[in-house]
Structure formats: structure tokens, C-alpha cells
Amino acid sequence: MPKKTFDYQKLGLKCGLEIHQQLDTKKLFCNCPSLLRKDEPDFEIKRKLHAVAGESGEIDEAVAYQSSLNKEFVYQGYNTTCLIELDEEPPHEINKEALEIALQISILLHAKIIPLTQIMRKTVIDGSNTSGFQRTVLIAKDGYIETEKGRVKIEGICLEEDAARIVEIKKDKAIYRLDRLGIPLVEVTTSPDIKSPFQAKEVAFYIGNVLRSCKVKRGLGTIRQDVNVSIEKGKRIEIKGVQSLDLIAKTVEQEIKRQQELVEENKKFKSEVRKALPDGKTEFLRPLPGSARMYPETDLPMLKISRKMMDESKKSLPKLRGDVEEELKNKGLNKEMIKLIFKQNKLEEFKELLEIVENPNLVAKTLLVFPKEINNKIKVRKKLDKDILAFILEKYKKGKINEGQIKESLERIVKGVKISDAVKFQKTDMRDVEEKIMKIIKEKPGLSEKAYMGLVMKEFKGKISGREAMEIIKKLMK
């Protein structure tokens, strides 16, 4: 059966994105590290949360719904968990590093920074915050990005605290861990200018590129994408937890189809929050929240963003990831190696090591490939940090070791050999090397220099460098 296609303009499709990205700093309103722990927690506390009215004096519909569930909440913490995380002490001043990153993201998205802004409380009583609210502050608004189908506006860029981590949800009880609570999040919200599922994917990709260019956390769960969808005769639906770029387009298509069927069947339905499923379909999560759950934070003053702070953020503006990838490609690195650099968050280390040895591929292998291969083969006694890699590359640069001995030196260090001893090798007798290469050429006459190079390097297994091998091959082939 052919796939049904939609005339998105005729349907009156409106679509917008909300993208939440964790920043790689300490927590937003305390000095605790933003580190997710795997060890068993040291204590638990139990609480019940109650609905409160927002600034309008009304209780939000979504808040009232959560309150009606009457759940008990259990919070797991560690001896390092602070009183702010437990909501037993007022918040400290906002994290300056997190604020600077939020300003950089705002500038890269062409948004207008708000010089005087109010930190707000957003009522959240699903148990994900010990206080019953999330602190959030609007940093910038009225930005934009350009796409193939035209400009998409950035409605707002907020800096807010992440929620506690879910451990287990039961009918009458929910268990959370406090290690994630308070990690800084930047929320980027677009206007409903997106006119097709493909454009939604394109916008998410671009915003993700901007975010990853800044100091953000990497890995599963560090970025969360929500999609808002409606058609002309339908309702605005907010879809939570759309994890991948491909799923964004699929989810938008499925929601258009769902709303169109409801409209055609003349069924009444309300705006609501739905949960994304792996196949692009969705299920009901809760009523759609409104402005009634927002009210000012009374424990903190208005946030002032000075001209000096804005100028400093512009000076330290990072390059977009796409531009950096292009630079690395021009240096001779292949796609796989470039992907590894970003996946392992090693760009700065790569740049520093490249200042020692101007050989991008060798530096990339030393930084990314050799340590992984060694760790898979040898029980690690010593971690290969950047200083060790720099020391080894310095020795290579000075001619103390050859290219083939870099990995062997690192293997020795991992096994526990002193760093100074790990680079001591018995000097190779180049007369023997030349004789063996001559033998290889005589046994297989007529091959190219490159073919002989492969045979020679296989024979010597790193005991001589590629440069030395090629010099001898060229000399013997004259």
C-alpha cells in the first residue's frame, strides 16, 4: 500500500521545537558537581508535594492533574548532596559559567539578549524537583535560523535547572535520585514556523550543531527534544522525548495523521502532552500546562546581564561544529576520525597535541585509537592522560622513538613501566633493515613503492618509521 502524502500547507500545519541541552558546568544554583553517580545512594527522604497557584492566582490544569494522583515521592541522595538540592537552603547566585554559555548560544542563534530579566519558578509537582518547582530564566528572544524553506524564528532561549533522575515509578510512589537535579539546561524554543516534517528535522539538526559547538555535556540523556504539532482544525499537542533526528520527522507525520483522523471522524479532543514512542506514534502523558504555573523566584534578585558580559561572550564565541569539521577534513582527517574526536569530546586535546607534531592523522591515532586498542588488550594499571601522550609525541618529534614505537611506548606505560623507561628501545641496525628490504624487493619484483611499503611495514611491525622505510625502498628501486 503506497504511503499517504500530505499537503502540509493545505492542512495548516504548525510545528515548533523545544530543545533542552545540559551544560558541562557545576550546578545552576549551588556549587555541586554535575555528575551522575552509579554507586548506591547514602540516604533517602520522603515527601508529598502540593499544588500552588501561579502568578495569575490560578492553579494550572497540568499541576492540578499531578496533584490528584496523590503520590509519595522518595529522593535518594549522597553524603555530598547539599541543602539546596534538598530544598532546605535558598539558592545561591546563578552559575556564571552556565550563564556565559547560554549567552554564547543566544548570540549564535541571532537572539536579542535581555539585560534585566526575572528568574521564575515553574510549578512542577510530578516529584522531579524537591521544591515542587523548577527555576527558569529567559535569557534571550527573537532569534532565527535560516533553512532551505525559509527562516524559522527562535522564540526564546532559557536557562533552567534539570530535574531529578527517575529511578522507579509506581502507581502510588515515585523514586528519584538527586544527582541530576540542578544541572544547568539551556532550552531553545522555536516559533511554530516549521512547515514540514523534513524542515523540523533540519531545524533540530542546526540547533544541535550550535549547542554542540559550545561547552555542553555529551551522551545519552544530555539533550532532550520536544515537538509541538497542530493542524488547522486540530489542537496543539506537545510531544515529549523525541530522541533522534529521524524520529522527529516520523513523529510529526504520525501526529498529523492522528489529528486528521480525529477531525475527519468529528471526534472532540483537547490540547495535551503526549509521550513519543519508538515507532513515531504517541500516548497520553498529561494535560498541556499553561502560564498559570509560573511565578517569580523570591529568593533571588533580578538577573542583570551587563554589556561587558555580552561583549566577553562574543569574544569567546566558539566556531560552529560544522565549520570545525570542515577544517579537520581539510587537514586530512577522514569522517570516522572526525566523528571520534567529537564523540569522545577530545577536540581541545587534539589541538594541543597537534602543536607538538603537525601530523593530524598520527595525533588522532595517538589520542583516540591507540589508548582504546591498548585498554582492550591489557589490564590497565595507568591511565593514558594528555600529559603522557604529549610526552610520547615530544620524544617522537625529537627522534628518540619512531612512529612504530609510539604505541609500544604507551603499552609499556599502561603495564606499569616508568614513563622515562618506556621510550628506551634498542637501536635498530639499519644495515640489517636494508638487507631485509632488498630481499623483499627481489622476492616480489615489479611492485609499486606503495605495495613494497605495505610489505615492509608488515615485516618490521613498527620497528622502523614509514619515512625511513620509504627512503630505503626508493634508494633500492633506482
Buried (B, 14 or more C-beta within 10 A) or exposed (E): EEEEEBEBEEBEBBBBBBBBBBBBBBBBBBEBEBEBBEEEBEEEBEBEBEBBBBEEEBBBBBBBBBBEEEBBBBBBBBEEBBEBBBBEEEBBEBBEEBBBBBBBBBBBBBBEBBEEBBBBBBBBBBBBBBBBBBBBBBBBBEBBBEBEBEEBBBBBBBBBBBBBBBEEEEEEEBBBBBBBBBBBBBBBBBBBBBBBBBBBBBBBEBBBBBBBBBBBBEEEEBBBBBBBBBBEEBBBBBBBBBBBBEBBBBBBBBBBBBBBEBBEEEEEEEBBBBBBBEEBBBEEBBBBBBEBBBBEBEEBEEBEBEEEBBEBBEEEBBEBBBEBBEEBEEBEBEEEBBEBBBEBBBBEBBEBBBEBBEBBEBBBBBBBBBBEBBEEEEEEEBEBEBEBBBBBBBBBEEEBBBBBBBBBBBBBBBBEBEBEEBBEBEEBEEEEBEEBBBEBBEEEEEBEEEEBBEBBBEBBEBBBBBEBBBEBBEEBEE
